[in-house]
Amino acid sequence: MIELEGVPELIDPVMVAAFEGWNDAGDAASTAVAHLDREWKGEVFAALDAEDYYDFQVNRPTVWMDAGVRKITWPTTRLSVVRVGGEKPRDLVLVRGIEPSMRWRSFCNELLGFAHELGVELVVVLGALLGDTPHTRPVPISGTTSDPDLARRMDLEETKYEGPTGIVGVLQEACTHAGVPAVSLWAAVPHYVSQPPNPKATLALLNRLEDLIDVRIPLGELPEDARAWQVGVDQLAAEDSEVAEYVQTLEEARDTAELPEASGEAIAREFERYLRRRDGGPSAGGHATDGGDGTYLRDNPSGRTRPPKPPKAGPEDDESSED
């Protein structure tokens, strides 16, 4: 039995989880949950026992000094809770950690135990993958679920993925078998600029999460970070003619593929999203919508790295959303 002393009764709670590692290209997903935790001042109420799930030769602990005393921080997964205010307040249970090295089924069962005790109504797992997508276009976000009814109600894709999976896929399936509604949101990160951070992908995940669970998310400096990131990547790509040509090829392929989406129904959906955000009023720290021009992106000015030359594409290089 999981004891949750000190955690108040939650209002319509949703669990939002992300894990560093294989499921987190550009650190986009884990940064999104960290942003929620920081903006809403989350209070940690539980941490999983690191020795149960992590190989410390893979994820090493860190040593730090506290008033002259050496202390150790162990890699783990922590849970915190935040209250989202407004006319319809609700609580988010934030799960942020590292993909475990072992005992994945026990790991998922422990998280599901917390979800059950807290009355979680929906689990949303964030992920990011490398893909053939140009950095100059809006970040593709795919929302998937294993539940056909949930797919219809929330306008999601029913997952058909087959192949290697990470903790995101395992946790979603564990939720499905436990009867807990679960959704995965995946951001596609350009493989030729995969180094973190990627604030544009983080911003896209948060915007999609906002629509999915109907909350207003304060974005702080994230939109400006995203704009600066794109400017930086534009400059780096312009310095290499092969990369610039490759990006143009991706842009043409993306634009051609999206032509059928320029339908009246698609335009109406985007306009409804714009109206919802406008009518909600400004949120703390501002709010950004994806206008389709890809103008927000940011590079880390203190740690830019040159985009690698694009590899020759082959069938084995294709990476697709698993959930």
C-alpha angles and dihedrals in degrees: 000000000000114000115210103184114174096023110116124221106283129228116233091325123207121192114221116190138180133170131203117235134042094004095049113072111184088003085272098140100042090046090054092056091043088054092053091048093049098043094048095036097238120211115222111227102167143020126190118239105266094209091061096059114016136077103216092205087063099037104027124202118243129230121219139169124247112185090329094314119115114231134179127224113203123210109252146132119268132196124210135172129222131185116225109207131204135092090318107032119197138170130243123206105208120206115192126169149104126296103265121248096216147004095039094170092054089045092055092044090054092051090047089052089059091046091053095047092048095047094241110189099192137014117212116189118194123210141166130207137185114256146163094265127130118241089224095068131068112283111260111237120192121196115200140173138175091224113090093200092050090048091057096044096047099034093245135143119257104234118247097169120141122184142057114351139192135214090286091063094041093050092049092052091046089054091049093052090047092052094247114137107242136183133184122210115198127192119203112225121197107256092215092061101033100140115111143288106054106171092173091063091043090052092049092051092050092049091051091046089051091056093044098054097026100238133131111242119201106228101191111184095343096104091052090046089053093050092050091047092056092048089052094049091046090055094047093047091049090059092064118055093199092054091045090052091047092050090051090053090052091048092053092048092048094047092048092050092050097050093094089054091064089090129133090253093053092047090049091053092052092047091051090051090051092050093049091053094044094048091049090066126226116320126215108286093012133272133251132204125200103249093187097247095098092228097144118080135118140204123204101254092206096050113030118157127193114257109251119244109270114260120235106270118245135166091258091057096060113106122189137183111278099200 
